[in-house]
Amino acid sequence: MTKMDNEHIYDAVIVGAGPAGLMLGRKLNEGDLHNFLIIESKNKVGEPLRCGEGIGCSEFSQFFPKKEYSFIANKVYSHDIIYEDLTRKFQSEFYQLDRPLFEKWLSEEIKDKIKLNVKCLDVTIYPEYALVLTDKGNIKAKVVALCHGNSYNIQKKFGMSIKNQLIIPCYGGIYKNYNLSKDKFYFIFDKYPGAMWVFPKDEKTANIGIGLYKHDINIKEFFNHLMKKYKIDAEMVSEYSGSFPASGPIKKTYSERLIACGNAAGFVFAGTGEGIYYALKSGEIAGEVLLECINKNKFSENELREYEKEWKKSFYPKLKAGIIFLDLLEIGYKFNKMKRMFGSPSQDELKGMILDGKVPYRAKVLWRLSKIFNLKNKKKIPLLFRLVYRLCKGFRIIK
Ligand SMILES: Cc1cc2nc3c(=O)[nH]c(=O)nc-3n(C[C@H](O)[C@H](O)[C@H](O)COP(=O)(O)OP(=O)(O)OC[C@H]3O[C@@H](n4cnc5c(N)ncnc54)[C@H](O)[C@@H]3O)c2cc1C
């Protein structure tokens, strides 16, 4: 930072140039705000790739309605959800992005606002401004948006985190000479809680990876084992690792002169790890709220609370469905009931739960009971739980 930058007060500083930060930057730019800055710790936007790169077509089209973009690598029409020897299928259109290209494209119209190789170390709030401490000097801003992914150290002291955040480690890569269908996505559940994704990019190339909820096994070895078991033939071109949060939204996504978007706010569908849509949407909502605050020159908690109100209206039910989905998955694995639970929802229910945040009533009851009986922390299913569950069935509270 130059000395002048030290004195200058930006209207907004965005920490992180991922989908959330870039979308927010684009919104501020569209709102004719020019006194803002995005800081990014990496030396390139969009690289290295650490993602499966899949996103629902209808979600994506909310922001980018054209049928063709250079960064859309493929479109698929159906999903195969596999659990060992069982396969559930449903129709749904998804795009397979070239995510590095997508992020470069997103950054194009705001590239003069992005400062690369600048790492945010901390944020301090003063009555007149927020101070962003970086490895290149300090920056002042009226308001700061934390869009820096799932590391919660900076925001913890503002109560913008969640206790015991579950972070899911992932491993995968880009593969060539891929032997399965180009027209569908595959999700594979197997021995350990977690899932493998197989997302084709074209006839021969696929993005294949795994996220595991169990931390004490070698993820790479298990991934390679699944490649063989499910007869996925392909040669690795490049590999990645990464992680995503899976405990749902943080306790509070705003504080005085501060908001959090995307992964920094815990906005990921916990059951599948999808977070690109929520990063884009929260960036968009944050942009609208911040423009308003900057206009009024008001950055109190009261003003910024509007952001939380809006994202809750927009996508909270979907995130909640993701948490229920994940909790039931964990219980299914823990008590060896996966096969039964996997086969239980109808095609539409399965699709509704994964894609639209619609949780079937009986799944909600089961989830609620599992919370009351603290099933996740029990070694055996308590007798009383079985009894209550049977009574619910008997009285047709659930089918
Ligand atoms: C292996 C894997 C596969 C996934 N697959 C999918 C998928 O197929 N579909 C889907 O929808 N979602 C997927 N996700 C989730 C998705 O990638 C995230 O939810 C999404 O990237 C969140 O966007 P974001 O902008 O909030 O954060 P990020 O994409 O993490 O961007 C944060 C940016 O901030 C920068 N940064 C971090 N710390 C600092 C700092 N201190 N100072 C400055 N800059 C900083 C980072 O370098 C990064 O560029 C996957 C995640 C993983 C790990």
The ligand as an SDF file (V2000), in Angstrom:
LIG
                    3D

 53 58  0  0  0  0  0  0  0  0999 V2000
  -13.2120  -29.5170   -3.3070 C   0  0  0  0  0  0  0  0  0  0  0  0
  -14.4350  -28.6400   -3.3290 C   0  0  0  0  0  0  0  0  0  0  0  0
  -15.4220  -28.8820   -4.2720 C   0  0  0  0  0  0  0  0  0  0  0  0
  -16.5230  -28.0490   -4.3520 C   0  0  0  0  0  0  0  0  0  0  0  0
  -17.4380  -28.2590   -5.3330 N   0  0  0  0  0  0  0  0  0  0  0  0
  -18.4840  -27.4220   -5.4730 C   0  0  0  0  0  0  0  0  0  0  0  0
  -19.3870  -27.5660   -6.5450 C   0  0  0  0  0  0  0  0  0  0  0  0
  -19.2560  -28.4560   -7.3920 O   0  0  0  0  0  0  0  0  0  0  0  0
  -20.4230  -26.7060   -6.6380 N   0  0  0  0  0  0  0  0  0  0  0  0
  -20.5960  -25.6970   -5.7350 C   0  0  0  0  0  0  0  0  0  0  0  0
  -21.5760  -24.9350   -5.8530 O   0  0  0  0  0  0  0  0  0  0  0  0
  -19.7270  -25.5280   -4.7070 N   0  0  0  0  0  0  0  0  0  0  0  0
  -18.6740  -26.3470   -4.5600 C   0  0  0  0  0  0  0  0  0  0  0  0
  -17.7900  -26.1520   -3.5340 N   0  0  0  0  0  0  0  0  0  0  0  0
  -17.9950  -25.0340   -2.6050 C   0  0  0  0  0  0  0  0  0  0  0  0
  -17.5760  -23.7240   -3.2430 C   0  0  0  0  0  0  0  0  0  0  0  0
  -16.2910  -23.8490   -3.8060 O   0  0  0  0  0  0  0  0  0  0  0  0
  -17.5780  -22.5780   -2.2200 C   0  0  0  0  0  0  0  0  0  0  0  0
  -18.7700  -22.6040   -1.5050 O   0  0  0  0  0  0  0  0  0  0  0  0
  -17.3940  -21.2320   -2.8970 C   0  0  0  0  0  0  0  0  0  0  0  0
  -16.1350  -21.1660   -3.4990 O   0  0  0  0  0  0  0  0  0  0  0  0
  -17.5020  -20.1030   -1.8800 C   0  0  0  0  0  0  0  0  0  0  0  0
  -17.1510  -18.8880   -2.4820 O   0  0  0  0  0  0  0  0  0  0  0  0
  -16.5310  -17.7120   -1.6160 P   0  0  0  0  0  0  0  0  0  0  0  0
  -16.3350  -16.5620   -2.5320 O   0  0  0  0  0  0  0  0  0  0  0  0
  -17.3490  -17.5180   -0.3960 O   0  0  0  0  0  0  0  0  0  0  0  0
  -15.1390  -18.2620   -1.0730 O   0  0  0  0  0  0  0  0  0  0  0  0
  -13.8590  -18.7550   -1.8790 P   0  0  0  0  0  0  0  0  0  0  0  0
  -14.2080  -19.3020   -3.1960 O   0  0  0  0  0  0  0  0  0  0  0  0
  -13.1130  -19.6140   -0.9220 O   0  0  0  0  0  0  0  0  0  0  0  0
  -13.0340  -17.4210   -2.1260 O   0  0  0  0  0  0  0  0  0  0  0  0
  -12.3820  -16.7570   -1.0750 C   0  0  0  0  0  0  0  0  0  0  0  0
  -11.2280  -15.9300   -1.6440 C   0  0  0  0  0  0  0  0  0  0  0  0
  -10.6370  -15.1830   -0.5700 O   0  0  0  0  0  0  0  0  0  0  0  0
   -9.2220  -15.2890   -0.6210 C   0  0  0  0  0  0  0  0  0  0  0  0
   -8.7080  -15.1320    0.7430 N   0  0  0  0  0  0  0  0  0  0  0  0
   -8.7380  -16.0590    1.7330 C   0  0  0  0  0  0  0  0  0  0  0  0
   -8.2100  -15.5410    2.8600 N   0  0  0  0  0  0  0  0  0  0  0  0
   -7.8560  -14.2730    2.5700 C   0  0  0  0  0  0  0  0  0  0  0  0
   -7.2640  -13.2170    3.3260 C   0  0  0  0  0  0  0  0  0  0  0  0
   -6.9770  -13.3980    4.6200 N   0  0  0  0  0  0  0  0  0  0  0  0
   -7.0140  -12.0430    2.7110 N   0  0  0  0  0  0  0  0  0  0  0  0
   -7.3360  -11.8650    1.3880 C   0  0  0  0  0  0  0  0  0  0  0  0
   -7.8860  -12.8170    0.6240 N   0  0  0  0  0  0  0  0  0  0  0  0
   -8.1670  -14.0020    1.2170 C   0  0  0  0  0  0  0  0  0  0  0  0
   -8.9730  -16.6780   -1.2120 C   0  0  0  0  0  0  0  0  0  0  0  0
   -7.7070  -16.7550   -1.8070 O   0  0  0  0  0  0  0  0  0  0  0  0
  -10.1200  -16.7990   -2.2260 C   0  0  0  0  0  0  0  0  0  0  0  0
   -9.7620  -16.3140   -3.4850 O   0  0  0  0  0  0  0  0  0  0  0  0
  -16.6710  -26.9720   -3.4270 C   0  0  0  0  0  0  0  0  0  0  0  0
  -15.7010  -26.7510   -2.4510 C   0  0  0  0  0  0  0  0  0  0  0  0
  -14.5830  -27.5770   -2.4120 C   0  0  0  0  0  0  0  0  0  0  0  0
  -13.5160  -27.3090   -1.3830 C   0  0  0  0  0  0  0  0  0  0  0  0
  1  2  1  0
  2  3  1  0
  2 52  2  0
  3  4  2  0
  4  5  1  0
  4 50  1  0
  5  6  2  0
  6  7  1  0
  6 13  1  0
  7  8  2  0
  7  9  1  0
  9 10  1  0
 10 11  2  0
 10 12  1  0
 12 13  2  0
 13 14  1  0
 14 15  1  0
 14 50  1  0
 15 16  1  0
 16 17  1  0
 16 18  1  0
 18 19  1  0
 18 20  1  0
 20 21  1  0
 20 22  1  0
 22 23  1  0
 23 24  1  0
 24 25  2  0
 24 26  1  0
 24 27  1  0
 27 28  1  0
 28 29  2  0
 28 30  1  0
 28 31  1  0
 31 32  1  0
 32 33  1  0
 33 34  1  0
 33 48  1  0
 34 35  1  0
 35 36  1  0
 35 46  1  0
 36 37  1  0
 36 45  1  0
 37 38  2  0
 38 39  1  0
 39 40  1  0
 39 45  2  0
 40 41  1  0
 40 42  2  0
 42 43  1  0
 43 44  2  0
 44 45  1  0
 46 47  1  0
 46 48  1  0
 48 49  1  0
 50 51  2  0
 51 52  1  0
 52 53  1  0
M  END
$$$$
